[in-house]
């Protein structure tokens, strides 16, 4: 049950990061989960683990990390689209 909760929290964090930035995370639900989990890792490395935690994910650093990840991903994908045309 813990792993499923971890995936759900990761998906919500990825979805929130996309909403905050006004960007759609590629891959739909799976993309949101991946963005949330990678964001949790980035946020944990940069900011540590503070604030409320759910399923082993510190929510505030994870959200900030996911915002960073989604922003960088959108820049990368935009750059790839420009070079392919």
Secondary structure per residue as TSV (DSSP state, phi and psi in degrees):
chain	resnum	aa	ss	phi	psi
A	1	X	-	360.0	-33.3
A	2	X	H	-62.7	-38.0
A	3	X	H	-67.3	-40.3
A	4	X	H	-64.8	-42.2
A	5	X	H	-63.0	-38.9
A	6	X	H	-59.6	-43.9
A	7	X	H	-66.0	-40.0
A	8	X	H	-65.1	-46.5
A	9	X	H	-63.4	-41.9
A	10	X	H	-60.1	-41.8
A	11	X	H	-64.4	-41.4
A	12	X	H	-66.3	-41.5
A	13	X	H	-64.3	-43.5
A	14	X	H	-62.8	-40.4
A	15	X	H	-64.6	-44.3
A	16	X	H	-63.1	-39.7
A	17	X	H	-61.7	-42.7
A	18	X	H	-63.5	-40.2
A	19	X	H	-64.0	-45.0
A	20	X	H	-62.1	-40.6
A	21	X	H	-84.6	-13.5
A	22	X	T	72.5	27.9
A	23	X	-	-118.8	145.1
A	24	X	-	-89.1	128.5
A	25	X	-	-77.3	125.5
A	26	X	T	-62.6	143.9
A	27	X	T	98.5	2.3
A	28	X	H	62.8	-132.0
A	29	X	H	-63.0	-44.4
A	30	X	H	-62.4	-41.4
A	31	X	H	-62.6	-39.5
A	32	X	H	-63.9	-42.2
A	33	X	H	-63.0	-45.7
A	34	X	H	-63.9	-44.5
A	35	X	H	-61.9	-39.7
A	36	X	H	-66.6	-41.6
A	37	X	H	-70.4	-44.2
A	38	X	H	-65.4	-38.7
A	39	X	H	-62.2	-38.7
A	40	X	H	-63.2	-40.0
A	41	X	H	-66.3	-47.8
A	42	X	H	-60.2	-48.8
A	43	X	H	-61.2	-39.7
A	44	X	H	-65.7	-39.3
A	45	X	H	-69.7	-41.1
A	46	X	H	-81.3	-38.3
A	47	X	H	-117.1	-8.6
A	48	X	-	79.5	-163.4
A	49	X	S	-121.4	104.2
A	50	X	-	-132.0	164.5
A	51	X	S	81.0	-169.9
A	52	X	-	-66.1	149.3
A	53	X	E	-129.3	141.2
A	54	X	E	-140.1	128.0
A	55	X	T	57.1	33.4
A	56	X	T	80.3	7.7
A	57	X	E	-111.3	121.7
A	58	X	E	-74.9	115.1
A	59	X	H	-62.0	-49.0
A	60	X	H	-65.7	-51.6
A	61	X	H	-62.2	-35.6
A	62	X	H	-64.3	-43.0
A	63	X	H	-64.8	-44.4
A	64	X	H	-63.9	-40.2
A	65	X	H	-64.9	-39.6
A	66	X	H	-66.9	-36.8
A	67	X	H	-62.2	-44.7
A	68	X	H	-60.2	-46.6
A	69	X	H	-63.1	-47.1
A	70	X	H	-64.1	-39.0
A	71	X	H	-62.4	-48.6
A	72	X	H	-64.5	-38.6
A	73	X	H	-63.3	-41.2
A	74	X	H	-66.1	-38.2
A	75	X	H	-63.9	-43.3
A	76	X	H	-62.9	-46.2
A	77	X	H	-67.4	-36.3
A	78	X	H	-65.4	-41.6
A	79	X	H	-64.3	-37.4
A	80	X	H	-68.8	-35.8
A	81	X	H	-67.3	-38.7
A	82	X	H	-66.6	-39.3
A	83	X	H	-76.3	-21.3
A	84	X	H	-83.7	-11.5
A	85	X	-	-91.9	360.0
